[in-house]
């Protein structure tokens, strides 16, 4: 019997799966909704075997059973563990994903991988670049930063004595294995680093791209040579030239006074001047407890970075205008004061560039599909476009890890301080080219699971005893195969239906859940959407109420539905409110809608059951009439006060009465001060910033909403909140229920119809239409040795293992941290299985399963080579943003710095070559850790600028907690594109540049986006023709900075720029606010807040300064 036979035509997977939530309706309105999957599940006909199934590498061969009949479901029950099947050697068992170096040699499901195809292990391997052989010529680069100063370059700042990198204190030769650049090589011009001689690696194949800073303090004892780092395992490094630095003229620094006339998306009000926050007095305190974990991603070999010898050659840059140093020198660093060092700075071109790393990854990994058949593979970066082929591990679109090779012992993990975490997006939208998970039905008895740990059938389960039992890959328990699920094994020990069953051959799939998986042992009803509109004075006057009602008239035709269904199964209901609530009966038999008012908001109830939740198509006329009438009914309202908690309670009660899950869409404008449960007071106080009480600004002012959230989760009532504040409305408190129910918050400060409606409507359309699972519970199982210990995201937990979400949409991520509870083994690796139980938009109960296998290592070097910095930053930001709820912000910042210093110091001590102690050596895949970490430290939550309000900070804090890795990446390090360099004849984007003012040229126009805002920055010397083409005005001075969209003009440049904007909008889960900024205009202050490599107005360090600071921290740890 061959497993290579083509196409199985019979059930269970021979036919196309029933439509899955395919969202096949046309895109709504003029907007395309990029992230919403358009395709249905395709038929799962099993993979197309393109080549011979290889014989498993180990174990004896057994003939497949000769009988076609399932074995008797014999009684002999065996205890769990290995003891029960002594007649088989372990080697008999062949299943699961092979270990790292052995790519799974089988064709991908349904997707011919390599046409032609005899076994092609070699070429398969070749697609996994990080598994390449040890580099033959790794180049280790070094940099000497003699004479460098940390901290303020302002004349008035204290002299950074002791921090000066005096040339003489630096040993140029280091270990002797590195060739220093000699001064005689002359000062390289910017961008000529590739011409510099590269040092030899200390060990063959060792250290790729290291960054070194020179020692500064005499008397430093170099750390011991690295312990036990195998020389052969580093990826090769190639020296690719860096792109020439953009050397536009630096802009004159401007001090901007006065409040901005326009705020970025999350910024709601002009603030008082920021406290000059410094990061003085950094104490290398204990590591942040609980951070042991993941490492940064492995990137393909990067060209080494060379740091130039400051003082010897290289471009010297003057101090940045206006800003004081973030790391003022002496008192804080315990160094004796000395003469002020010359204002020299490390050349920014010589330190690791995010742009370069992103570019290199695109070039190296963007062309080949990422095939998931190999354990522990580090995926391409989130900024790289790539296709994924599921061959047994979940796609990185569903799960990304801080490291794909985790330490075998908890001691190693603690030593490295690398947090071990997975960022999981269970319902992630996929590009159209990738198949959605198949839906598997195991019949009335439900999905096949391990008897003991209840893990679901997956590719890593091992079938034994001729297929009659399987051994669990998570807990080793042996479970009988149910008779209906029996299948013979082939001579390799693999089930002959291996490729016909998604749960045996793919990393991600779904099971149809049985009634046992349903609340109260009852299949769920389809969910309901309830629209709850604030009709107080501000909401009416701003035109918001009319806008929402108009929009709903058409939007209701685009509710989510399962792929094949004619119409959505979701029922809808309507409530309006100010100090009282108005319920509407929109039953189809009525000629006109009926309103019922509940003015006793102290004990909320729903005054009508029949006719409140209705089917849209049945009640279309009545609903349309209601939506026409609402704006008129409240047109003359004088009511300014609102309630809030009773609104949620009303929605909750309505869902309870209807016995279904659902979502509340609440459109709210003000602090709920009216007399009612959950009433709030204005407790905003910016004076608390930088005090021990600052944390209270992030905490809810009452526990009332926590309890309400708990009730909502129990009912499957998810809350999405659209806020339109003109002043403080306590997002920290109002956000509790949306946050804990898995909902979303959108905030439109100072909402103005003309400029903001487009953005709001786009968000609303997408929010209403996107895929969402209701009444969801997620559990992450792990193989023996590690377990999930901590969780971050928008959810509720009533115990230590189950993440509960009233709703979970395709944009939400849950971050899970793991800790060791035993030793791991390099042979078996580590496994994760994420199981999400949820109700689909049609009311079907399902389980979505994602499996991922990771490598385990006994050498720290392997950990540091398989990390993903973007994911690490995602985790660290979430950890820090939770920390501000309980600790002073400064403590949180210091802990972050300390942990990252420990991570890098551990690498330096154990993995890098022995060399001059004064050199900063960064692991290749963590070389961006300092720059990204600095961005997190400077973010509005941890170091707010003057324009950032308390509500902004609470909003951002909650937003980031649910972000995926791509979102945090661009949020913390925005994308900056020179629009004037765009090729109008191509589809491509112009090459991004680094986020620094000195990269901007006043003759160019730039676009900066961070996932929430798009800035279009126009230099003062931009050619008149370009201005005419883009803005339709004849001069710079005529450009309006009130523009919220770019004018539609019929010329190539305008079309190109608008297509870029549209493309970026399409990539983000929220519609970004567009702000036009003219150079030297007052709005420029806002823009410069996002130039994250520069010093910030709020006291955040520049990248260069922070790198020096990190180096000092590391050196302290090493000594
Ligand atoms: Zn088990």
Boltz pocket constraint, residues with backbone or C-beta under 6 A from the ligand:
constraints:
  - pocket:
      binder: B
      contacts: [[A, 450], [A, 451], [A, 452], [A, 453], [A, 454], [A, 455], [A, 472], [A, 473], [A, 474], [A, 475], [A, 476], [A, 477]]
      max_distance: 6.0
